[in-house]
Amino acid sequence: MTTVRTLIVVASVRGWNITQMDVKNAFLNGDLQEEVFMVPPPGFPHKPGEVCKLWKALGLNKHHALGDVIDGIGLLKSELARCFAMKDLGMLRYFLGNAVVDTPIETNARYSLTDGSPLPDPSLYRTIVGNLVYLTIIRPNFAHDVHIFQSLLLSTSSSLDLLAFSDADWAGDPSDRKSTTGFCIFLGDSLISWKSKKQDVISRSSTEAEYRTMAFTTCETVWLRWLLANMGVFLHEPTPLFCDNKSAIQIARNSIADLFTKALFSSHFRFFVTKLLMLIVAAS
């Protein structure tokens, strides 16, 4: 979903037109009446001359989102319709479980009971709100996710610069003393990537836990920079990475701090240092 959110933010800021199409003649796991062979896909180990024998039919049944120039979109639609049975779904409105609505919203507005006009049919709104409230009651651990879902807005007027924040909860799990990695990354004013995950190993200090989190955030940031470059968004400035642990920041800035990183995996340290030219590490 990070890729989808990033694409929608870039398209919104740059004013791209995104349309959607559906493949009608897809088939999934159909039974084959004859022998069918195919060339092994890239990355599949095989000897020269070997092929794959299909036991089930392969197919595709999903939506395709297209963007950029209107004339190019029209030509691509025509070519796809000529080769396949396609259905034009028009402008992007619903994609992978996410509703896409181009509606200006005032984020700091305060409303009273007398503002606006009553909905002609409030049942759908009441159903959605009721389901979310019920979900937070039966699954308290979903309360934060539901809050994010309700308040996540993607800006159409912000810049396309990345901004990363990282934090760690050192030894937060009382059962195994493992720390929790947490980060969030913004594209302009829009939140596009976030994660909270327990670390695989036990950190001996809060500095080590924070440093692992910074390394994990760096990996996500490098991947997002690559993704944006593939969308035609080239970032020529380093990406700021904010952390609230001064010791971890000093280690990240010092390429010869091997004495202080004995407890860390060397791969974390080497990867982090090689990517620091793309990042600005700063205290929040």
C-alpha positions in Angstrom: 0.0 0.0 0.0 3.0 2.3 0.4 3.5 2.2 -3.4 -0.2 3.1 -4.0 -0.2 6.0 -1.5 3.0 7.3 -3.0 1.6 7.1 -6.6 -1.6 8.9 -5.6 0.3 11.7 -3.8 2.6 12.2 -6.8 -0.3 12.2 -9.2 -2.3 14.6 -7.0 0.6 17.1 -6.7 1.5 17.0 -10.4 -2.1 17.0 -11.6 -1.9 13.6 -13.4 -5.1 12.0 -14.6 -5.4 8.4 -13.3 -7.9 6.1 -14.9 -8.7 2.5 -14.2 -9.4 -0.6 -16.4 -10.5 -4.1 -15.7 -9.6 -7.3 -17.5 -12.7 -9.3 -18.4 -11.3 -12.5 -19.9 -9.1 -13.5 -17.0 -9.1 -17.1 -15.8 -7.7 -18.4 -12.5 -6.5 -21.9 -11.9 -8.5 -23.3 -14.8 -8.0 -27.0 -15.7 -5.8 -27.6 -18.8 -7.0 -30.0 -21.4 -3.7 -30.1 -23.2 0.0 -29.9 -22.4 1.3 -26.3 -22.0 4.9 -25.4 -21.5 6.5 -22.0 -20.7 9.9 -20.5 -20.4 11.0 -20.4 -16.8 10.5 -16.9 -15.3 13.6 -14.8 -14.4 15.2 -15.8 -11.2 14.0 -19.4 -11.3 16.9 -21.8 -11.2 17.0 -24.2 -14.2 19.4 -25.9 -16.6 19.8 -24.7 -20.2 17.0 -26.0 -22.4 14.6 -26.8 -19.5 11.0 -25.5 -19.6 8.1 -25.4 -17.1 5.0 -27.6 -17.6 1.8 -25.9 -16.4 -0.6 -28.0 -14.3 -3.1 -25.1 -14.0 -4.0 -22.2 -16.2 -2.6 -18.9 -15.3 -4.6 -15.7 -15.5 -5.0 -12.2 -14.2 -8.1 -10.3 -12.9 -7.2 -7.0 -11.4 -7.5 -3.3 -12.0 -4.8 -1.3 -13.8 -4.2 2.4 -12.9 -2.7 4.6 -15.6 -1.6 8.1 -15.4 0.2 11.1 -16.9 -0.7 12.4 -20.4 -4.4 12.1 -21.5 -3.5 11.3 -25.1 -1.1 8.6 -24.1 -3.7 7.1 -21.8 -6.2 7.0 -24.6 -3.8 5.3 -27.0 -2.9 2.7 -24.4 -6.5 2.0 -23.6 -7.2 1.5 -27.3 -4.3 -0.9 -27.7 -5.3 -2.9 -24.6 -8.9 -3.1 -25.8 -7.7 -4.3 -29.2 -5.7 -7.1 -27.6 -7.8 -8.0 -24.6 -11.4 -7.9 -23.4 -11.2 -4.7 -21.3 -13.6 -2.6 -19.3 -12.9 1.1 -18.9 -13.8 2.0 -15.3 -13.1 5.7 -15.8 -11.3 7.9 -13.4 -9.7 6.2 -10.3 -12.2 6.1 -7.5 -11.5 2.8 -5.7 -8.2 0.9 -5.7 -7.1 -2.1 -3.6 -9.7 -1.4 -0.9 -9.1 2.3 -0.7 -11.5 5.0 -1.8 -9.9 7.8 -3.7 -11.8 11.1 -3.3 -10.7 14.5 -4.7 -12.3 16.7 -2.0 -10.8 19.8 -0.4 -11.0 19.4 3.4 -10.4 22.0 6.0 -8.3 20.2 8.6 -8.7 22.6 11.5 -12.4 23.3 11.0 -14.8 23.1 14.0 -18.5 22.2 13.3 -21.7 22.4 15.3 -24.9 20.3 15.1 -26.5 23.0 13.0 -23.8 23.3 10.3 -24.4 21.9 6.8 -27.3 20.0 5.4 -28.6 16.6 6.6 -27.7 13.6 4.5 -30.6 12.2 2.5 -29.7 8.7 3.6 -27.5 8.6 6.7 -27.6 4.8 7.0 -24.3 4.3 5.2 -22.5 6.8 7.3 -24.0 5.4 10.5 -23.0 1.8 9.4 -19.4 2.8 8.8 -19.0 4.7 12.0 -20.7 1.9 14.0 -18.4 -0.7 12.5 -15.3 1.4 13.4 -16.5 2.0 16.9 -17.3 -1.7 17.4 -13.9 -2.7 16.0 -12.1 -0.5 18.6 -14.2 -2.1 21.4 -13.6 -5.8 20.5 -10.0 -5.2 19.3 -8.4 -2.5 21.5 -5.1 -2.9 19.7 -6.8 -1.6 16.5 -7.8 1.7 18.1 -4.7 3.5 16.8 -5.1 2.0 13.3 -8.7 3.1 13.1 -7.7 6.6 14.2 -5.1 6.7 11.4 -7.6 5.4 8.9 -10.1 8.1 9.8 -7.7 11.0 9.7 -5.2 10.1 6.9 -5.3 12.9 4.3 -3.1 13.2 1.2 -2.2 16.7 0.3 -2.4 18.0 -3.3 -0.4 21.1 -2.8 2.7 20.1 -0.9 6.2 19.5 -2.1 7.6 16.1 -3.1 10.4 15.9 -0.6 10.8 13.0 1.8 11.0 13.5 5.6 11.7 10.5 7.9 11.2 10.1 11.7 12.4 7.1 13.7 12.0 6.0 17.3 12.5 2.9 19.4 10.9 1.6 22.6 13.9 0.0 24.3 13.1 -3.3 26.0 9.4 -2.5 25.8 8.3 -6.1 25.9 8.5 -7.3 29.5 8.4 -11.0 28.5 11.5 -11.1 26.3 13.0 -7.6 26.7 13.0 -7.0 23.0 12.7 -3.4 21.7 10.2 -2.1 19.2 11.1 -0.3 16.0 8.9 2.6 14.9 9.1 5.0 12.0 7.0 7.2 9.7 7.9 8.8 6.4 6.2 11.8 4.8 6.2 12.8 1.2 5.7 16.5 1.5 2.7 16.9 3.9 1.4 13.4 3.2 2.1 10.4 5.4 2.9 7.5 3.0 4.8 4.9 5.0 4.8 3.9 8.7 5.6 0.7 10.7 5.8 -0.5 14.2 7.6 -3.9 14.6 9.4 -5.8 17.3 13.1 -6.1 16.7 14.5 -9.6 16.1 17.3 -9.4 18.7 17.7 -8.0 22.2 19.4 -4.7 22.3 21.9 -4.1 25.1 21.2 -0.4 25.3 18.7 2.2 24.2 21.4 3.5 21.8 21.6 0.1 20.1 17.8 -0.1 19.8 17.6 3.4 18.3 20.5 2.7 15.9 18.8 -0.4 14.6 15.6 1.6 14.1 17.6 4.3 12.2 19.1 1.6 10.0 15.6 0.1 9.3 14.2 3.5 8.5 17.2 4.2 6.2 16.3 1.0 4.2 12.7 2.2 3.7 13.9 5.7 2.8 16.4 4.4 0.1 13.6 2.2 -1.4 11.2 5.2 -1.5 13.8 7.4 -3.2 14.2 4.6 -5.8 10.4 4.3 -6.2 10.0 8.1 -6.7 12.8 8.1 -9.3 10.9 5.5 -11.2 7.8 7.8 -11.1 9.9 10.7 -12.5 10.4 12.4 -9.1 14.2 12.9 -8.6 15.3 14.0 -5.2 18.5 16.0 -5.5 18.8 16.9 -1.8 19.5 14.5 1.2 16.5 13.2 3.0 16.3 14.4 6.7 16.1 11.6 9.2 15.0 12.7 12.7 16.0 10.7 15.8 15.8 11.7 19.5 18.8 9.7 20.7 22.0 11.7 20.8 24.3 8.7 21.1 22.8 7.0 18.1 23.1 10.2 16.1 26.8 10.6 17.1 27.5 7.0 16.0 25.8 7.6 12.7 27.8 10.7 12.0 31.1 9.1 13.0 32.3 6.6 10.4 35.1 5.2 12.7 32.9 4.6 15.7 33.7 0.8 15.6 34.5 0.9 19.3 30.9 1.8 20.1 29.2 -0.6 17.7 30.7 -3.9 18.9 27.2 -5.0 20.0 25.7 -4.3 16.6 25.7 -6.5 13.5 28.5 -5.1 11.2 26.1 -5.3 8.2 23.8 -2.7 9.9 26.7 -0.4 10.5 28.2 -0.7 7.0 24.9 -0.3 5.2 23.9 2.7 7.3 27.3 4.5 6.8 27.2 4.0 3.0 23.8 5.6 2.8 24.5 8.6 5.0 25.3 10.7 1.9 21.6 10.5 1.0 20.4 11.4 4.5 20.7 14.2 7.0 20.6 12.8 10.5 19.2 15.3 13.0 17.8 15.4 16.5 14.1 16.0 16.7 
